[in-house]
Amino acid sequence: MSARRRVVAIERGDEPEPAGGGFLTLVRMRYRNVYDDGSTSRAYGYEYIHRRGFDAVAVALYHEEGNEPHMAYRPGLRVPVYFRRALPLCLPDEREYLFIPEAVAGSLEPGDRGLDGFLARVCAEVEEEAGFRVAPEEVEPLGAGFFPSHGQSSEKIHLCAVRVVPGSGAEPRGDGSVNESDAPPPVFRPVREILLDCARGAIEDPKVEILARRLCTRLGYLPELDRRAVPGDGPGPAAFREAQARGGWAPR
């Protein structure tokens, strides 16, 4: 197997990508709010985007070492943030965002229907991005999903976890895109370190932070105290586990 080439920069091409046939659809319309007395507001313009499959999934791949869970994230190549330095930002940001630490995640496709389709997509993304072959029954729910940018997009990100055995995976095969093929493989780190890096700004993907928090709740791990929850901690941890169990999708 040839050595993986390392990306050192991204450059713009000479020609714009042709419109149509992509992953995003821009909706630009005029709307009115309807009131309970039957009247309406003045018309206002609004624009937003749909993804091709509308929603997405983010996965907490994890294993446990000693008393602490470890979770995976992957370095991703993301063109929009790479070129942030050229924008007239309110708060200047001179960092070079070449590789962005991000969650193992992927978009749902139009053919992914129902819980079976959802779980099949989770398994496919785990194999494509992390190299682990998992079965649908191994996918664990992590509570309700969230809207990453609900003022601009209809997308909801659904959350789940999969326990894996480190070293049992293969080389991630990717989805055939250039940037997924060029991205380095995922890395596992203690969730406490991950959450500290999220607070410091070393990790800026909210999916990573939410997944890590939800994983801690599911496993009864208290990252601030670096230990498992015990009965003396009171009802708080159990209440969060119960709330998380009631939210989002659930296995049969």
C-alpha positions, 0 to 999 in steps of 0.5 A: 500500500502506498503512503498516504499523501498529506494535504498542505493547502487548498487552492481555488480552481479557475471555473465555478462549479455548475449549478444544479445536481448538488447536495444543497437546494436553495429555497428563496420565497416570500412568506406571511405569518398567519394570526389566530384571528385569520389576518396575516402579516406583511409579506417578507422574504426568506431563504434557506437550504435543504440538504439532499437527504434533509437530515444527517447522523453523528456517531460517538464511536467509543471504547472504555479504558479503565474508568474513562470512555474514549471517543473518536473524532476525525480530521476533516477538510472543509473549504468554507472555514479554510478560506475564513481568513479572506473574509472581513470578520468582526473578530479577526481569525488568522488560524489556518483551518486546514484539518478540522476535528469533527465527529464521525457523521454523514448525510442521510440519503433520499433512499434511507427510509424509516428506522431500518434505513437510518440504522443502515446509514449509520453502519455505512458511515461508520465503515466509510469514515472509521473502518469499523463494520458494525451491525444495526443492533449495535447502534445505541441512541443518544437522545434527541437530535438538534438543528445546527443552523435552524435559521438557514437550514432544515437539517436535523442531526440525529445522535447515536453511539457505537461501542467498538474494539480499538484496532479491529477496524480496517483502513477507512474506505471513504465515500469516493469524494476527494476530501474524504479520501485525503482526510487522516483516519479517526483518532480516539481520545479520552472524553474528558480531554475532548471536552476540555479541547472543545472549551479551549477552542481546539475542537470547534465542531459542536457535534463532537461536544454534544456527542461527548456529553451525551455519551458521558450521560449514557455511561454515567461518567462525570467528566468534571470529576473524572469518575463514574456517578455514585448514589451519593451524587443524588438524583441529578445524573439519573434524571439526565439519563432518563431524559436522554432515553426519552428523546430522539429515536429509539430501538425497537 
